[in-house]
Amino acid sequence: MTTYFVSRHPGARAWAAQEGIAVDALITHLDLAVIAPGDVVIGSLPVNLAAAVCERGGRYINLSLQLPPDLRGKELDAQQMRDCGACLEEYQIERVS
């Protein structure tokens, strides 16, 4: 079992480290081919990629924020993420045919 933290944002990576979130791999891009049953993927993925993680038997844990409009599109540091209520929330996502 491997735990991946997917983010290209330095603030998100710093937040995870400061929160003591244990991961095996910090990556900027998720290659779905490496996801095996039981793997954990943490990040803010598009819903289709999160669903694919679940389809492959992985767990998807979303990095959730309550982001005000004035901070959208800006790089946040770890403290700004805490101020926006950063937390991890697990989701089970299933594609409906």
KEDOVO-740037 format. One record per atom (N, C-alpha, C): residue number from 0; residue in three letters; atom name; z, x, y. Coordinates in Angstrom, 3 decimals. Layout:
N
+-----+-----+----+----------+----------+----------+
!   i !  aa ! at !       c3 !       c1 !       c2 !
+-----+-----+----+----------+----------+----------+
! NUM ! Ala ! CA !        Z !        X !        Y !
...
+-----+-----+----+----------+----------+----------+
end
This chain:
97
+-----+-----+----+----------+----------+----------+
!   i !  aa ! at !       c3 !       c1 !       c2 !
+-----+-----+----+----------+----------+----------+
!   0 ! Met !  N !    0.000 !    0.845 !   -1.180 !
!   0 ! Met ! CA !    0.000 !    0.000 !    0.000 !
!   0 ! Met !  C !    0.000 !    0.892 !    1.245 !
!   1 ! Thr !  N !   -0.884 !    0.565 !    2.176 !
!   1 ! Thr ! CA !   -1.006 !    1.324 !    3.419 !
!   1 ! Thr !  C !   -0.807 !    0.379 !    4.590 !
!   2 ! Thr !  N !   -0.088 !    0.840 !    5.601 !
!   2 ! Thr ! CA !    0.087 !    0.073 !    6.834 !
!   2 ! Thr !  C !   -0.736 !    0.736 !    7.923 !
!   3 ! Tyr !  N !   -1.670 !   -0.037 !    8.487 !
!   3 ! Tyr ! CA !   -2.552 !    0.435 !    9.549 !
!   3 ! Tyr !  C !   -2.142 !   -0.206 !   10.870 !
!   4 ! Phe !  N !   -2.124 !    0.584 !   11.931 !
!   4 ! Phe ! CA !   -1.948 !    0.051 !   13.282 !
!   4 ! Phe !  C !   -3.278 !    0.286 !   13.994 !
!   5 ! Val !  N !   -3.941 !   -0.820 !   14.349 !
!   5 ! Val ! CA !   -5.279 !   -0.754 !   14.930 !
!   5 ! Val !  C !   -5.195 !   -1.007 !   16.434 !
!   6 ! Ser !  N !   -5.466 !    0.016 !   17.218 !
!   6 ! Ser ! CA !   -5.511 !   -0.154 !   18.671 !
!   6 ! Ser !  C !   -6.147 !    1.078 !   19.306 !
!   7 ! Arg !  N !   -6.919 !    0.833 !   20.340 !
!   7 ! Arg ! CA !   -7.484 !    1.938 !   21.109 !
!   7 ! Arg !  C !   -6.667 !    2.171 !   22.377 !
!   8 ! His !  N !   -5.586 !    1.402 !   22.544 !
!   8 ! His ! CA !   -4.785 !    1.448 !   23.772 !
!   8 ! His !  C !   -3.559 !    2.354 !   23.621 !
!   9 ! Pro !  N !   -3.469 !    3.409 !   24.442 !
!   9 ! Pro ! CA !   -2.312 !    4.308 !   24.372 !
!   9 ! Pro !  C !   -0.977 !    3.585 !   24.582 !
!  10 ! Gly !  N !   -0.952 !    2.584 !   25.449 !
!  10 ! Gly ! CA !    0.287 !    1.847 !   25.697 !
!  10 ! Gly !  C !    0.763 !    1.095 !   24.468 !
!  11 ! Ala !  N !   -0.168 !    0.532 !   23.717 !
!  11 ! Ala ! CA !    0.190 !   -0.187 !   22.489 !
!  11 ! Ala !  C !    0.729 !    0.780 !   21.441 !
!  12 ! Arg !  N !    0.107 !    1.928 !   21.343 !
!  12 ! Arg ! CA !    0.580 !    2.942 !   20.397 !
!  12 ! Arg !  C !    1.980 !    3.431 !   20.782 !
!  13 ! Ala !  N !    2.195 !    3.646 !   22.077 !
!  13 ! Ala ! CA !    3.511 !    4.084 !   22.548 !
!  13 ! Ala !  C !    4.550 !    3.001 !   22.306 !
!  14 ! Trp !  N !    4.185 !    1.737 !   22.560 !
!  14 ! Trp ! CA !    5.097 !    0.615 !   22.320 !
!  14 ! Trp !  C !    5.525 !    0.587 !   20.851 !
!  15 ! Ala !  N !    4.563 !    0.698 !   19.938 !
!  15 ! Ala ! CA !    4.870 !    0.665 !   18.510 !
!  15 ! Ala !  C !    5.819 !    1.799 !   18.126 !
!  16 ! Ala !  N !    5.565 !    2.991 !   18.638 !
!  16 ! Ala ! CA !    6.421 !    4.137 !   18.331 !
!  16 ! Ala !  C !    7.834 !    3.911 !   18.873 !
!  17 ! Gln !  N !    7.932 !    3.421 !   20.119 !
!  17 ! Gln ! CA !    9.239 !    3.192 !   20.731 !
!  17 ! Gln !  C !   10.005 !    2.070 !   20.035 !
!  18 ! Glu !  N !    9.290 !    1.129 !   19.441 !
!  18 ! Glu ! CA !    9.929 !    0.021 !   18.723 !
!  18 ! Glu !  C !   10.275 !    0.408 !   17.287 !
!  19 ! Gly !  N !    9.892 !    1.604 !   16.865 !
!  19 ! Gly ! CA !   10.215 !    2.066 !   15.526 !
!  19 ! Gly !  C !    9.374 !    1.429 !   14.427 !
!  20 ! Ile !  N !    8.172 !    1.009 !   14.775 !
!  20 ! Ile ! CA !    7.283 !    0.380 !   13.800 !
!  20 ! Ile !  C !    6.655 !    1.479 !   12.949 !
!  21 ! Ala !  N !    6.964 !    1.441 !   11.659 !
!  21 ! Ala ! CA !    6.481 !    2.477 !   10.745 !
!  21 ! Ala !  C !    5.068 !    2.148 !   10.281 !
!  22 ! Val !  N !    4.166 !    3.087 !   10.465 !
!  22 ! Val ! CA !    2.780 !    2.918 !   10.018 !
!  22 ! Val !  C !    2.335 !    4.181 !    9.297 !
!  23 ! Asp !  N !    1.342 !    4.001 !    8.437 !
!  23 ! Asp ! CA !    0.767 !    5.140 !    7.730 !
!  23 ! Asp !  C !   -0.420 !    5.726 !    8.473 !
!  24 ! Ala !  N !   -1.118 !    4.866 !    9.225 !
!  24 ! Ala ! CA !   -2.325 !    5.328 !    9.915 !
!  24 ! Ala !  C !   -2.485 !    4.605 !   11.246 !
!  25 ! Leu !  N !   -2.656 !    5.387 !   12.315 !
!  25 ! Leu ! CA !   -3.021 !    4.859 !   13.630 !
!  25 ! Leu !  C !   -4.534 !    4.990 !   13.747 !
!  26 ! Ile !  N !   -5.228 !    3.864 !   13.900 !
!  26 ! Ile ! CA !   -6.686 !    3.902 !   13.954 !
!  26 ! Ile !  C !   -7.190 !    3.100 !   15.146 !
!  27 ! Thr !  N !   -8.370 !    3.463 !   15.623 !
!  27 ! Thr ! CA !   -8.969 !    2.741 !   16.749 !
!  27 ! Thr !  C !   -9.986 !    1.711 !   16.292 !
!  28 ! His !  N !  -10.430 !    1.825 !   15.033 !
!  28 ! His ! CA !  -11.421 !    0.898 !   14.492 !
!  28 ! His !  C !  -11.075 !    0.618 !   13.039 !
!  29 ! Leu !  N !  -11.136 !   -0.649 !   12.636 !
!  29 ! Leu ! CA !  -10.815 !   -1.027 !   11.272 !
!  29 ! Leu !  C !  -12.068 !   -1.058 !   10.415 !
!  30 ! Asp !  N !  -12.057 !   -0.291 !    9.346 !
!  30 ! Asp ! CA !  -13.109 !   -0.323 !    8.343 !
!  30 ! Asp !  C !  -12.604 !   -1.225 !    7.225 !
!  31 ! Leu !  N !  -13.133 !   -2.432 !    7.138 !
!  31 ! Leu ! CA !  -12.650 !   -3.398 !    6.151 !
!  31 ! Leu !  C !  -12.776 !   -2.891 !    4.725 !
!  32 ! Ala !  N !  -13.702 !   -1.996 !    4.464 !
!  32 ! Ala ! CA !  -13.916 !   -1.495 !    3.113 !
!  32 ! Ala !  C !  -12.693 !   -0.760 !    2.563 !
!  33 ! Val !  N !  -11.816 !   -0.265 !    3.434 !
!  33 ! Val ! CA !  -10.647 !    0.478 !    2.953 !
!  33 ! Val !  C !   -9.452 !   -0.427 !    2.675 !
!  34 ! Ile !  N !   -9.520 !   -1.688 !    3.063 !
!  34 ! Ile ! CA !   -8.385 !   -2.596 !    2.895 !
!  34 ! Ile !  C !   -8.278 !   -3.019 !    1.435 !
!  35 ! Ala !  N !   -7.102 !   -2.771 !    0.859 !
!  35 ! Ala ! CA !   -6.817 !   -3.124 !   -0.524 !
!  35 ! Ala !  C !   -5.704 !   -4.174 !   -0.549 !
!  36 ! Pro !  N !   -5.604 !   -4.917 !   -1.649 !
!  36 ! Pro ! CA !   -4.514 !   -5.890 !   -1.760 !
!  36 ! Pro !  C !   -3.164 !   -5.235 !   -1.477 !
!  37 ! Gly !  N !   -2.367 !   -5.900 !   -0.653 !
!  37 ! Gly ! CA !   -1.050 !   -5.390 !   -0.285 !
!  37 ! Gly !  C !   -1.021 !   -4.540 !    0.963 !
!  38 ! Asp !  N !   -2.175 !   -4.103 !    1.449 !
!  38 ! Asp ! CA !   -2.205 !   -3.338 !    2.697 !
!  38 ! Asp !  C !   -1.783 !   -4.240 !    3.853 !
!  39 ! Val !  N !   -1.255 !   -3.621 !    4.891 !
!  39 ! Val ! CA !   -0.817 !   -4.321 !    6.089 !
!  39 ! Val !  C !   -1.639 !   -3.814 !    7.260 !
!  40 ! Val !  N !   -2.186 !   -4.749 !    8.039 !
!  40 ! Val ! CA !   -2.955 !   -4.397 !    9.227 !
!  40 ! Val !  C !   -2.249 !   -5.015 !   10.428 !
!  41 ! Ile !  N !   -1.857 !   -4.161 !   11.367 !
!  41 ! Ile ! CA !   -1.181 !   -4.589 !   12.592 !
!  41 ! Ile !  C !   -2.130 !   -4.342 !   13.750 !
!  42 ! Gly !  N !   -2.275 !   -5.323 !   14.630 !
!  42 ! Gly ! CA !   -3.119 !   -5.152 !   15.804 !
!  42 ! Gly !  C !   -3.464 !   -6.484 !   16.425 !
!  43 ! Ser !  N !   -4.452 !   -6.468 !   17.287 !
!  43 ! Ser ! CA !   -4.964 !   -7.691 !   17.925 !
!  43 ! Ser !  C !   -6.444 !   -7.789 !   17.568 !
!  44 ! Leu !  N !   -6.694 !   -8.269 !   16.370 !
!  44 ! Leu ! CA !   -8.057 !   -8.321 !   15.859 !
!  44 ! Leu !  C !   -8.739 !   -9.635 !   16.201 !
!  45 ! Pro !  N !  -10.064 !   -9.625 !   16.298 !
!  45 ! Pro ! CA !  -10.801 !  -10.883 !   16.376 !
!  45 ! Pro !  C !  -10.509 !  -11.695 !   15.109 !
!  46 ! Val !  N !  -10.524 !  -12.992 !   15.227 !
!  46 ! Val ! CA !  -10.126 !  -13.852 !   14.114 !
!  46 ! Val !  C !  -10.968 !  -13.616 !   12.866 !
!  47 ! Asn !  N !  -12.263 !  -13.323 !   13.004 !
!  47 ! Asn ! CA !  -13.091 !  -13.097 !   11.820 !
!  47 ! Asn !  C !  -12.657 !  -11.838 !   11.065 !
!  48 ! Leu !  N !  -12.232 !  -10.801 !   11.770 !
!  48 ! Leu ! CA !  -11.757 !   -9.595 !   11.097 !
!  48 ! Leu !  C !  -10.383 !   -9.820 !   10.477 !
!  49 ! Ala !  N !   -9.520 !  -10.548 !   11.171 !
!  49 ! Ala ! CA !   -8.209 !  -10.866 !   10.610 !
!  49 ! Ala !  C !   -8.370 !  -11.694 !    9.339 !
!  50 ! Ala !  N !   -9.307 !  -12.635 !    9.339 !
!  50 ! Ala ! CA !   -9.569 !  -13.440 !    8.140 !
!  50 ! Ala !  C !  -10.073 !  -12.561 !    7.008 !
!  51 ! Ala !  N !  -10.909 !  -11.588 !    7.306 !
!  51 ! Ala ! CA !  -11.429 !  -10.691 !    6.276 !
!  51 ! Ala !  C !  -10.312 !   -9.851 !    5.663 !
!  52 ! Val !  N !   -9.346 !   -9.421 !    6.470 !
!  52 ! Val ! CA !   -8.188 !   -8.689 !    5.947 !
!  52 ! Val !  C !   -7.469 !   -9.564 !    4.923 !
!  53 ! Cys !  N !   -7.228 !  -10.820 !    5.284 !
!  53 ! Cys ! CA !   -6.532 !  -11.740 !    4.387 !
!  53 ! Cys !  C !   -7.359 !  -12.015 !    3.127 !
!  54 ! Glu !  N !   -8.669 !  -12.163 !    3.281 !
!  54 ! Glu ! CA !   -9.543 !  -12.394 !    2.129 !
!  54 ! Glu !  C !   -9.488 !  -11.233 !    1.135 !
!  55 ! Arg !  N !   -9.260 !  -10.041 !    1.628 !
!  55 ! Arg ! CA !   -9.207 !   -8.855 !    0.768 !
!  55 ! Arg !  C !   -7.811 !   -8.652 !    0.178 !
!  56 ! Gly !  N !   -6.890 !   -9.571 !    0.440 !
!  56 ! Gly ! CA !   -5.542 !   -9.473 !   -0.114 !
!  56 ! Gly !  C !   -4.569 !   -8.711 !    0.752 !
!  57 ! Gly !  N !   -4.977 !   -8.411 !    1.989 !
!  57 ! Gly ! CA !   -4.095 !   -7.717 !    2.919 !
!  57 ! Gly !  C !   -3.254 !   -8.701 !    3.723 !
!  58 ! Arg !  N !   -2.289 !   -8.162 !    4.423 !
!  58 ! Arg ! CA !   -1.468 !   -8.948 !    5.350 !
!  58 ! Arg !  C !   -1.902 !   -8.603 !    6.768 !
!  59 ! Tyr !  N !   -2.005 !   -9.637 !    7.625 !
!  59 ! Tyr ! CA !   -2.381 !   -9.411 !    9.019 !
!  59 ! Tyr !  C !   -1.197 !   -9.743 !    9.910 !
!  60 ! Ile !  N !   -0.784 !   -8.764 !   10.700 !
!  60 ! Ile ! CA !    0.315 !   -8.943 !   11.646 !
!  60 ! Ile !  C !   -0.244 !   -8.710 !   13.043 !
!  61 ! Asn !  N !   -0.230 !   -9.773 !   13.827 !
!  61 ! Asn ! CA !   -0.816 !   -9.732 !   15.168 !
!  61 ! Asn !  C !    0.157 !   -9.147 !   16.181 !
!  62 ! Leu !  N !   -0.339 !   -8.286 !   17.030 !
!  62 ! Leu ! CA !    0.413 !   -7.801 !   18.181 !
!  62 ! Leu !  C !    0.173 !   -8.810 !   19.292 !
!  63 ! Ser !  N !    1.176 !   -9.652 !   19.505 !
!  63 ! Ser ! CA !    1.047 !  -10.764 !   20.456 !
!  63 ! Ser !  C !    1.671 !  -10.414 !   21.796 !
!  64 ! Leu !  N !    1.052 !  -10.906 !   22.860 !
!  64 ! Leu ! CA !    1.531 !  -10.735 !   24.232 !
!  64 ! Leu !  C !    1.359 !  -12.046 !   24.988 !
!  65 ! Gln !  N !    2.210 !  -12.268 !   25.952 !
!  65 ! Gln ! CA !    2.025 !  -13.354 !   26.913 !
!  65 ! Gln !  C !    1.514 !  -12.688 !   28.193 !
!  66 ! Leu !  N !    0.211 !  -12.516 !   28.255 !
!  66 ! Leu ! CA !   -0.407 !  -11.717 !   29.312 !
!  66 ! Leu !  C !   -0.783 !  -12.591 !   30.505 !
!  67 ! Pro !  N !   -0.213 !  -12.317 !   31.684 !
!  67 ! Pro ! CA !   -0.606 !  -13.085 !   32.858 !
!  67 ! Pro !  C !   -2.020 !  -12.715 !   33.308 !
!  68 ! Pro !  N !   -2.696 !  -13.627 !   33.990 !
!  68 ! Pro ! CA !   -4.084 !  -13.379 !   34.397 !
!  68 ! Pro !  C !   -4.286 !  -12.079 !   35.178 !
!  69 ! Asp !  N !   -3.324 !  -11.686 !   36.003 !
!  69 ! Asp ! CA !   -3.514 !  -10.491 !   36.832 !
!  69 ! Asp !  C !   -3.464 !   -9.189 !   36.030 !
!  70 ! Leu !  N !   -2.999 !   -9.248 !   34.768 !
!  70 ! Leu ! CA !   -2.963 !   -8.044 !   33.943 !
!  70 ! Leu !  C !   -4.099 !   -7.989 !   32.927 !
!  71 ! Arg !  N !   -4.887 !   -9.043 !   32.825 !
!  71 ! Arg ! CA !   -5.993 !   -9.042 !   31.868 !
!  71 ! Arg !  C !   -7.009 !   -7.980 !   32.242 !
!  72 ! Gly !  N !   -7.481 !   -7.259 !   31.228 !
!  72 ! Gly ! CA !   -8.478 !   -6.218 !   31.447 !
!  72 ! Gly !  C !   -7.905 !   -4.904 !   31.945 !
!  73 ! Lys !  N !   -6.570 !   -4.811 !   32.049 !
!  73 ! Lys ! CA !   -5.934 !   -3.582 !   32.515 !
!  73 ! Lys !  C !   -5.209 !   -2.904 !   31.366 !
!  74 ! Glu !  N !   -5.136 !   -1.593 !   31.436 !
!  74 ! Glu ! CA !   -4.358 !   -0.838 !   30.458 !
!  74 ! Glu !  C !   -2.873 !   -1.016 !   30.774 !
!  75 ! Leu !  N !   -2.108 !   -1.388 !   29.773 !
!  75 ! Leu ! CA !   -0.668 !   -1.582 !   29.941 !
!  75 ! Leu !  C !    0.080 !   -0.414 !   29.319 !
!  76 ! Asp !  N !    1.205 !   -0.058 !   29.918 !
!  76 ! Asp ! CA !    2.066 !    0.930 !   29.276 !
!  76 ! Asp !  C !    3.078 !    0.176 !   28.408 !
!  77 ! Ala !  N !    3.893 !    0.921 !   27.683 !
!  77 ! Ala ! CA !    4.835 !    0.304 !   26.740 !
!  77 ! Ala !  C !    5.807 !   -0.644 !   27.448 !
!  78 ! Gln !  N !    6.287 !   -0.271 !   28.629 !
!  78 ! Gln ! CA !    7.229 !   -1.140 !   29.343 !
!  78 ! Gln !  C !    6.555 !   -2.422 !   29.801 !
!  79 ! Gln !  N !    5.340 !   -2.328 !   30.286 !
!  79 ! Gln ! CA !    4.614 !   -3.539 !   30.680 !
!  79 ! Gln !  C !    4.407 !   -4.456 !   29.475 !
!  80 ! Met !  N !    4.164 !   -3.866 !   28.323 !
!  80 ! Met ! CA !    4.011 !   -4.683 !   27.110 !
!  80 ! Met !  C !    5.314 !   -5.404 !   26.790 !
!  81 ! Arg !  N !    6.439 !   -4.700 !   26.887 !
!  81 ! Arg ! CA !    7.739 !   -5.351 !   26.666 !
!  81 ! Arg !  C !    7.949 !   -6.475 !   27.673 !
!  82 ! Asp !  N !    7.589 !   -6.214 !   28.939 !
!  82 ! Asp ! CA !    7.734 !   -7.231 !   29.978 !
!  82 ! Asp !  C !    6.892 !   -8.472 !   29.690 !
!  83 ! Cys !  N !    5.802 !   -8.287 !   28.944 !
!  83 ! Cys ! CA !    4.916 !   -9.399 !   28.570 !
!  83 ! Cys !  C !    5.295 !   -9.996 !   27.214 !
!  84 ! Gly !  N !    6.465 !   -9.626 !   26.715 !
!  84 ! Gly ! CA !    6.962 !  -10.220 !   25.474 !
!  84 ! Gly !  C !    6.275 !   -9.732 !   24.218 !
!  85 ! Ala !  N !    5.805 !   -8.493 !   24.215 !
!  85 ! Ala ! CA !    5.118 !   -7.969 !   23.034 !
!  85 ! Ala !  C !    5.977 !   -8.161 !   21.791 !
!  86 ! Cys !  N !    5.345 !   -8.663 !   20.743 !
!  86 ! Cys ! CA !    6.030 !   -8.848 !   19.472 !
!  86 ! Cys !  C !    4.995 !   -8.876 !   18.348 !
!  87 ! Leu !  N !    5.468 !   -8.745 !   17.132 !
!  87 ! Leu ! CA !    4.595 !   -8.806 !   15.970 !
!  87 ! Leu !  C !    4.799 !  -10.148 !   15.278 !
!  88 ! Glu !  N !    3.681 !  -10.812 !   14.954 !
!  88 ! Glu ! CA !    3.715 !  -12.117 !   14.299 !
!  88 ! Glu !  C !    2.707 !  -12.107 !   13.150 !
!  89 ! Glu !  N !    3.191 !  -12.414 !   11.956 !
!  89 ! Glu ! CA !    2.294 !  -12.409 !   10.801 !
!  89 ! Glu !  C !    1.532 !  -13.724 !   10.711 !
!  90 ! Tyr !  N !    0.239 !  -13.602 !   10.395 !
!  90 ! Tyr ! CA !   -0.627 !  -14.770 !   10.230 !
!  90 ! Tyr !  C !   -1.354 !  -14.671 !    8.899 !
!  91 ! Gln !  N !   -1.574 !  -15.815 !    8.279 !
!  91 ! Gln ! CA !   -2.446 !  -15.925 !    7.109 !
!  91 ! Gln !  C !   -3.648 !  -16.729 !    7.591 !
!  92 ! Ile !  N !   -4.781 !  -16.077 !    7.617 !
!  92 ! Ile ! CA !   -5.990 !  -16.703 !    8.183 !
!  92 ! Ile !  C !   -6.992 !  -16.898 !    7.072 !
!  93 ! Glu !  N !   -7.548 !  -18.099 !    7.043 !
!  93 ! Glu ! CA !   -8.511 !  -18.439 !    6.004 !
!  93 ! Glu !  C !   -9.742 !  -19.058 !    6.639 !
!  94 ! Arg !  N !  -10.893 !  -18.545 !    6.237 !
!  94 ! Arg ! CA !  -12.155 !  -19.094 !    6.713 !
!  94 ! Arg !  C !  -12.384 !  -20.445 !    6.032 !
!  95 ! Val !  N !  -12.798 !  -21.423 !    6.807 !
!  95 ! Val ! CA !  -13.121 !  -22.744 !    6.248 !
!  95 ! Val !  C !  -14.627 !  -22.814 !    6.087 !
!  96 ! Ser !  N !  -15.086 !  -23.089 !    4.876 !
!  96 ! Ser ! CA !  -16.529 !  -23.137 !    4.610 !
!  96 ! Ser !  C !  -17.158 !  -24.394 !    5.180 !
+-----+-----+----+----------+----------+----------+
end
